[in-house]
């Protein structure tokens, strides 16, 4: 059976994405994103 480019690339791309997510979490980026999300939500409902 012939493999297409998508069949060959999905695993390396998924692995790269997982590595980037872990790297960002280790750097503390999750807290930064959460703080920004909270500020945006509070601004939208008019509290902040």
Secondary structure, DSSP 8 states (H G I E B T S, - for coil): ----HHHHHHHHHHHHHHHHHHHHHHTTHHHHHHHHHHHHHHHHHT--
